[in-house]
Amino acid sequence: MVHVTQQSSLRQWLKKLTYIHEEFANRGDEANVKKARQLLQKAANEEFAIAFCGHFSAGKSSIINALLGEPLLPSSPIPTSANLVKVKSGREYVRVFYKHEPPVEYAAPYDYEQIRAHCKNGDAIEAIEISRYTSLIPKGIVMMDTPGIDSTDDAHRLATESALHLADVVFYMMDYNHVQSELNFQFIKELTSYGKTLYLIVNQIDKHRDQELSFLQFRQTVYDAFRDWGVPVERMFFTSLKEQNHPYNEFNELVQCLQTLFHEKEERFMYGVEIAAKRLIDDHLAWLQHRDAEAEEAIHVRLAESQSHETEENVVCERLANMKNELQALEEACSEAEAQFRKELDDILEHAYIMPFETRELAKAYLESIQSDFKVGLFFTKSKTEQERTNRLRAFYENLKEKAISQMEWHLRELLVRFLKQHGLADARLIGECQQWTVAWKEEVLRNLVKKGAGLTGEYVLNYTHDVANELKKRYRDEAMRLFAILLSKWQEKTNEQRQHLLSEIEKETAKYKLIQQLNALKQKREQIYVQLLHVVETDESFPEIDEERIAALISETLPVKIEENDHKQPQVPSRNEKAETKHERAIGRHEQTGQKVQRAIEHLRKAAHFIDGIAGMNRLVHELTEKAKRLEHRTFTVALFGAFSAGKSSFANALMGERVLPSSPNPTTATINKIVPPTHECPHGTVIVQLKTSQQLLKDLQASLRYFHMKAETLEEALALSEKALQIEKVDAREKPHYSFIQSVVSGYVRMEQQLGRTLQIDLEQFEQYVADEATACFVEWIELHYDCALTRQGITIVDTPGADSINARHTGVAFEYIKNADAVLFVTYYNHAFSKADREFLIQLGRVKDTFTMDKMFFVVNAADLAHSHEELQTVLAYIEDQLARFGIRSPRLYALSSRFALDEKTGAKAESGYGILTESGIRQFEEDFTRFMMDELAEVAVAGAYAEMERAKMTLRDYIKEAEQSNEEKAAKLKTLASAQAMIQQLLPSLSIDHDLQALKQEISELVYYVKQRISFRLNDWFKEAFNPASLRDDGRDVTQALQNCLQELLHSVGFDLAQEMRATSLRIERFLISKVEEHFAELTNSIYRIHEGIPLSKMEQEPFMTMEFAIGLEHIDATRFKKALSLYKNAKSFFERDEKRLMKEEIEKQLQQPINEYVAEHEQRLFAFYKEEYEKAIARLSAFIEQQVDDYFAGLMTTLTERVDMERLRECENQLAHLLGERA
């Protein structure tokens, strides 16, 4: 241990790390407390850590063993190092750190097998430290072996990620066959984002075969791939531990590189410590977020209960202020409304001009008529005078009334109606009252306003008209205010409701505001802690004094170390040989016997049909027996081949055929669907049929890829023009690269292939490889059929070699699902040295969706390249591991085979191996072919054969009934006829009355439940999709267009969700079909029982269920409006705060919230589609069942009645029955 007083810079770092440790401990972050202490001890001991990580089985442990010169660490094609293993030079010991017990130290000499067993025990053991006297590792250097990053065991992955904080330099290892996997690119980009010094190692290059691709070409494709993906590395090494003299082996250069790093230890050490400390602070922030998650979730639940998802404090604060302002405005509005109404009323009345000149003249004429000296005429002057006065008053009244209506009444009506509308009083009665409002007044008003004794002067006329106008205006004002009082009262009732509602909302909003303040307080506290800790790391400014004794205590070992003797024995891995022998025991010639059994069944069917031909009522049975014979004779089977690229699917297919026909390479080659089908007269052996895409299909593929470059084309010409433009883009990120390559291939080959689009070509084997493996040609191919004569195709078997499970081309998606559904057998191929990659696991998720809908187990699992095994024990361990992994997907007791396609092809072609086949003495293909042929020829054929003999048994039973009835007396026959007629009528009434209402209700409920769980599974996987889409490799502060990068991430997430929605719906459709098939079978059983109760003994055949039509499901969220995610994307400020603070979670939650409606709408739409579609399909199926049974019943009764009414050849009937019994006896 270095004395901290000797180096001030180191002492300062020890203080910083101790301070960080104490801060973590004070908050209870135990996991990061442990990491901080590990880093502190590493710094104090000046340990320079070099980590080896990467795919499991890439050779990490083997490389370290080679560097040490001894097989110290376990190595295997399956995940072995289940925990962190540290190797260093020094006193000889092995120290085992348990998760829940004190560490144990084993002193030298120790048992290598014991060490390897501990390395594999990831459940109980956390880390192992091995110290060796060796000159190969200088003092102060630590080599770390980590679990595989792509192990299916999450504990392995977490162990690797948690250990990387101690690494100063990382060597990322890949095996030869899986260099160009997306997982490599993503993990390496993540490593570089941490600031780690990174080297790449491509191991196991001894697997390379120059006849498939020159090594120089392969190496260049690897360089190009990492350059195109924008992955910066110090250097890349190509190595082989198996063939040390391999011409391209750079193992010695790797050793030299390590020596250089050893010498540069002092220069690199402090940088590594700072990087690790910052990573710990990031992890602590994540822990704080996790710690607060429960409290935040409780707050979010309370917010959700209040039907609020808003978490922006300023938004809620503004809304609360607006509500309070609205309440105040509402309270002020009442008095303001009355004042405003009065003002407008006064304005109307004040400006109402109801006494114009003509009206005043009429008033003057009236006043004149009431003067004492006013007389009209010479005779009868009194009556004439009164009449004139009345006329003048009437004229004045009518004119004034007209003016009052036009100048006041109309305007006041409008004022009253406007008040109603402005204040939301949509009351038809009130509006009608306002529209018809008027002020009633009579002529007496004018008469009563005349002052007695007033003379007819100009001044009085003006005074009088003024008095009249004021009186009328007063009346209109009073009446208007009376009605307004009613309106105001109504409005006050309404505003009181609004007021109460506002008060309630303000109370709720205040509660929300307080909750959001609590949320923000938690977030701000985390940010404060984060910034403060980061400040400690990045500056040398003072912080609370750290006690030197505390530093010393943390650096020293505090846990007691138990010293044990080495008496541990590694448990033996149970051998699968005995199990395999028992499971796959066979009798020689069984398949030949099956073939004979099928042939005999065909002969029996034809004989049976011949025997009963011509007998009344047996026509349908003759037809059924004949058709079953034809189907058995010409039966065909489809076998679908799946697996990730470089798993060896194509080479396995070659081994099955016994000839190298399909191309194989470590790079993705199967860019088309290749079908190997039996030859026909029209297409003899070696004929290749190529179906090229139509222009429309090519357009759809280009549209799908151009979408990643934010380009949209409506026509193929536009798509090609945009493709040229897309190829000019200089910087292409990881998710765009596959689509860039596809577009590049189309542009490269379009001129050559343009005239051939949509055509079906017939080519030979020499041209075949170009159409299969050359992407510039293959990208135009829809499918290829190779007519090939081999043992499998002679048995009617078609092999479909699918695109890789991890195919990068958009046109490959969805193909796998159809073949899983429709194939008679599914063969899944995985690679021995890399069993179950991420792509494999994704495929198994898809397989798991529908496996329960299979009527029988049709899956076979092949572990290819088993010749790479180092020992039989290792091979058995790998198979046991794969069996365990399959069980996690619900696939138990699988048909599992370890074999070598290369060896198998050599066996069949008579070639000799260049370098042997390792531990294998035979390829293993024979065992697979025996089991596979038994399944195809025995198990599948047995179902058809059983159906054939069931039909013959029905024919025999029918004949027996005919004979029984024919032997009766005439009286018995007459009585029987009546009984039969009644029974037939009852059955005929039974069939049309078949009700499916309850079934349709059950179907609706079944679909509802299924789609509910679809949403649950989508929600469950959303977090993983978000992490994959919004990852550090895609969002970096390196000058890129962040807005565009965010859109790209969003599009990837939406595509993942949308694609999985479609896949879930396809799986749901199969579950519904299984449900409906069971319902049809239930109805058949119920109808059979009902018919038997009416007439016992009718031999009914079971209807062969016709396959349901296949529904099409569009990828979900294709046309979603991206603007709905504007707020979510705005939460991104920069990469640092996004990944290190709370922004990532907030964005995910906001996106998840915005996705709820589109997902619900997609699911709801397809729930209705599923019900409508399968309702119709089920009705058809029930109708077919009813007609099928009715036909059998009618034929049966027709035969019986013929027997009872006509002369019957009894001898022939008995002979036919005996013949059928003999045929059935031969089968037994």
Buried (B, 14 or more C-beta within 10 A) or exposed (E): EBEBEEEEEBBEBBBBBBBBBBBBBEBEBEEBBBBBBBBBBBBBBBBBBBBBBBBBBBBBBBBBBBBBEEBBBBBBBBBBBBBBBBBBBBEBBBBBBBEEEEBBBBEEEBBBEBBBBBBBEBEEBBBBBBBBEBEBBBEBBBBBBBBBBBBBBEBBBEBBBBBBBBBBBBBBBBBBBBBBBBBBBBBBBBBBBBBBBBBBBBBBBBBBEEEBBEBEEBBEBBEEBBEBBBBEBEEBBBBBBBBEEBEBBBBEEBBEBBEEBBEEBEEBBBEBBBBBBBBBBBBBBBBBBEBBEEEBEEBBEBBEEEEBEEBEBEEBBEBBEEBBEBBEEBEEBBEEBBEEBBEBBEEBBEEBEBBEEEBBEBBBBBBBBBEEEBEBEEEEEEEBBEEBBEEBBBBBBEBBBEBBBEBBBEBBBEBBBEBBEEBEBEBEEBBEBBEEBEBEBEBEBBEEBBEEEBEBEEEBBBBBBEBBBEBBBEBBBEBBBEBBEEBBEBBBEEBEEBBEEBEEBBEBBBBBBEBBEBBEEBBEEBBEBBEEBBEBBEEEEEBEEBEBEBBBEBBEEEEEEEEEEBEBEBEEBEBBEEEBEEEBEEEEEBBEEBBEBBEBBBEBBBBBBBBBBEBBBBBBBBEBBBBBBEBBBEBEBBBBBBBBBBBBBBBBBBBBBBBBBBBBBBBBBBBBBBBBBBBEEEBEBBBBBBBBBBBEBBBBBBBBBBBBBEBEBEEBEBBBEBBEEBBEEEEBBBBBBBBBBBBBBBBBBBEEBEEBBBEEBEBEBEEBBEBBBBBBBBBBBBBBBBBBEBEBBEBBBBBBBBBBBBBBBBBBBBBBBEBBBEBBBBBBBBBBBBBBBBBBBEBBBBBBBBBEBBEEBBBBBBBBBBBBBBEEBBBBBBBBBBBEBBEEBEBEEBBBBBBBBBBBBBBBEEEEBEEEBBBBEEBBBEBBBBBBBBBBBBBBBBEBBEBBBEBBBBBBBBBBBBBEBBEBEEEEBEEBBEEBEEBBEBBBEBBEEBEBEEBBEBBBEBBEEBBEEBBEBBBEBBEEBBEBBBBBBBBBEEEBEBEEBBBBBBBBBBBBBBBBBBBBBBBBBBBBBBBBBEBBBEBBEEBBEBBEEBBEEBBBBBBEBEEBEEBEBEBBBBEBEEEBBEBBBEBBEBBEBBBBBBBBBBBBBBBBEBBEEBBEEBBEEBBEBBBEBBBEBBEEBBEBBBEBBBEBBBBBBBBBBBBBEEEBEEEBBBEBBEBBBEBBEEBE
